[in-house]
């Protein structure tokens, strides 16, 4: 994990984080006593640059990361433009974007500071991920469309098939 963090840091991206499954899955692996890390589909590197929101720039960063560590499934996204992709109001920062991820247990990020200390952000707290609970972020309880997105994502991810101790909370839709 440190090699991945160090490699992402080398890009010098503004307001960068590695987030979501990279963090959550490691925590759940440890809490399940797994001796090896479970496979994750991608390494989500996010950053916030409102000056250059060209998606091609993200692809260039992915290629740079792939040239440094080719066997890692890198995914780079500029959160200054992702609100459009996600049909949401604009984010104010990467941490604001993380706070609006679908699940609290996934709304996590890590990065290295200038002295290579690991920095963690958890805008929704860490209790749900530590307690192996999958719950929606507040943002994903606010509209019927978001409730549906959360429920569809939970079904698709099927995390209980890998992490059997996980407790999934469904939204009783008021809509």
C-alpha positions as CSV (number, residue, x, y, z in Angstrom):
1,X,0.0,0.0,0.0
2,X,2.9,2.4,0.8
3,X,4.3,1.9,-2.7
4,X,0.9,2.8,-4.2
5,X,0.6,5.9,-2.0
6,X,4.2,7.0,-2.8
7,X,3.6,6.5,-6.6
8,X,0.3,8.5,-6.5
9,X,2.1,11.2,-4.5
10,X,4.8,11.5,-7.2
11,X,2.2,13.1,-9.6
12,X,1.9,16.1,-7.3
13,X,-1.8,16.4,-7.9
14,X,-3.7,19.1,-6.1
15,X,-6.0,17.9,-3.3
16,X,-5.2,14.2,-4.1
17,X,-6.4,11.1,-2.2
18,X,-6.5,7.3,-2.8
19,X,-10.0,6.4,-1.7
20,X,-12.9,4.0,-1.5
21,X,-12.1,0.2,-1.8
22,X,-8.4,0.7,-1.4
23,X,-9.0,1.7,2.2
24,X,-12.2,-0.1,3.0
25,X,-11.2,-3.4,1.7
26,X,-7.9,-3.4,3.6
27,X,-9.7,-2.7,6.9
28,X,-12.3,-5.4,6.2
29,X,-9.6,-7.9,5.2
30,X,-7.8,-7.3,8.6
31,X,-11.0,-7.5,10.5
32,X,-11.8,-10.8,8.8
33,X,-8.3,-12.2,9.6
34,X,-7.4,-12.7,5.9
35,X,-3.8,-13.5,5.5
36,X,-3.7,-12.0,2.0
37,X,-5.4,-8.9,0.6
38,X,-8.5,-9.4,-1.4
39,X,-8.4,-8.3,-5.0
40,X,-9.9,-4.9,-5.7
41,X,-11.1,-3.9,-9.2
42,X,-9.2,-0.6,-9.2
43,X,-7.2,1.9,-7.3
44,X,-9.2,5.1,-7.1
45,X,-6.9,8.2,-7.2
46,X,-8.9,11.4,-7.0
47,X,-7.8,15.0,-7.1
48,X,-9.4,18.4,-7.3
49,X,-8.3,20.8,-10.1
50,X,-10.9,23.3,-11.2
51,X,-8.6,24.9,-13.7
52,X,-8.0,21.8,-16.0
53,X,-11.1,19.6,-16.1
54,X,-10.3,17.9,-19.3
55,X,-10.9,14.1,-18.9
56,X,-7.9,13.5,-21.2
57,X,-5.7,14.9,-18.4
58,X,-7.0,12.1,-16.1
59,X,-6.1,9.5,-18.7
60,X,-2.6,11.0,-19.0
61,X,-2.2,10.6,-15.2
62,X,-3.4,7.0,-15.4
63,X,-0.9,6.3,-18.1
64,X,1.9,7.9,-16.0
65,X,0.9,5.7,-13.0
66,X,0.7,2.6,-15.2
67,X,4.2,3.3,-16.5
68,X,5.5,3.4,-12.9
69,X,3.6,0.4,-11.6
70,X,2.0,-1.5,-14.6
71,X,0.3,-4.3,-12.7
72,X,-2.0,-1.9,-10.7
73,X,-5.5,-1.1,-12.1
74,X,-5.3,2.7,-11.7
75,X,-8.3,4.9,-12.0
76,X,-7.8,8.7,-11.9
77,X,-10.6,11.2,-11.6
78,X,-10.7,14.9,-11.2
79,X,-13.5,15.6,-8.7
80,X,-13.8,19.2,-10.1
81,X,-15.7,17.6,-13.0
82,X,-17.1,14.4,-11.6
83,X,-20.2,16.1,-10.3
84,X,-21.4,16.3,-13.9
85,X,-20.8,12.6,-14.4
86,X,-22.6,11.8,-11.1
87,X,-25.5,14.3,-11.8
88,X,-24.8,16.2,-8.6
89,X,-24.1,19.8,-7.6
90,X,-20.4,20.8,-7.9
91,X,-18.1,19.5,-5.2
92,X,-16.0,22.1,-3.3
93,X,-13.0,19.7,-2.8
94,X,-12.0,16.1,-2.9
95,X,-13.1,15.5,0.7
96,X,-16.5,17.0,-0.2
97,X,-16.7,14.5,-3.1
98,X,-15.7,11.6,-0.7
99,X,-18.4,12.7,1.7
100,X,-20.9,12.1,-1.1
101,X,-19.8,8.6,-1.9
102,X,-22.8,6.1,-1.6
103,X,-21.7,4.3,1.5
104,X,-20.1,5.6,4.7
105,X,-17.8,2.6,4.9
106,X,-16.4,3.6,1.4
107,X,-16.3,7.4,2.1
108,X,-12.6,7.1,3.1
109,X,-9.3,8.4,1.7
110,X,-5.6,8.2,2.4
111,X,-2.6,10.1,1.2
112,X,1.0,11.0,2.1
113,X,1.9,14.4,3.4
114,X,5.1,16.2,2.5
115,X,7.0,14.1,5.2
116,X,5.4,10.9,4.0
117,X,3.1,10.5,7.0
118,X,-0.1,8.8,6.1
119,X,-3.1,11.1,6.3
120,X,-6.6,9.8,6.5
121,X,-9.9,11.5,5.7
122,X,-13.2,10.1,6.9
123,X,-15.9,12.7,6.4
124,X,-18.6,10.3,7.5
125,X,-16.4,8.9,10.4
126,X,-14.8,5.4,10.7
127,X,-17.2,3.6,13.0
128,X,-19.2,2.0,10.2
129,X,-16.2,0.6,8.4
130,X,-14.7,-0.6,11.7
131,X,-18.0,-2.1,12.7
132,X,-18.3,-3.8,9.3
133,X,-21.5,-1.9,8.6
134,X,-22.6,-0.7,5.2
135,X,-24.9,2.3,5.4
136,X,-25.7,5.1,3.0
137,X,-24.1,8.4,3.4
138,X,-26.6,11.1,4.3
139,X,-26.4,12.4,0.7
140,X,-27.7,9.0,-0.6
141,X,-30.8,9.1,1.6
142,X,-32.1,12.5,0.3
143,X,-33.9,11.5,-2.9
144,X,-35.6,8.5,-4.4
145,X,-33.1,8.4,-7.2
146,X,-30.1,8.3,-4.8
147,X,-31.8,5.6,-2.7
148,X,-32.2,3.5,-5.8
149,X,-28.5,4.1,-6.7
150,X,-27.4,3.0,-3.2
151,X,-29.6,-0.1,-3.3
152,X,-28.5,-1.1,-6.8
153,X,-24.8,-0.6,-5.8
154,X,-25.2,-2.8,-2.7
155,X,-26.8,-5.6,-4.8
156,X,-24.1,-5.3,-7.5
157,X,-21.1,-5.2,-5.1
158,X,-22.3,-8.2,-3.0
159,X,-19.7,-7.5,-0.4
160,X,-21.0,-10.2,1.9
161,X,-19.8,-12.9,-0.5
162,X,-16.2,-11.8,0.3
163,X,-16.5,-10.4,3.8
164,X,-19.1,-12.6,5.5
165,X,-19.2,-10.5,8.7
166,X,-20.4,-7.4,6.9
167,X,-23.8,-6.1,7.9
168,X,-25.7,-4.3,5.1
169,X,-28.3,-1.7,5.9
170,X,-31.0,-1.1,3.4
171,X,-33.0,2.1,3.1
172,X,-36.6,2.0,3.9
173,X,-37.6,4.5,1.2
174,X,-40.1,7.2,2.2
175,X,-40.7,8.0,-1.5
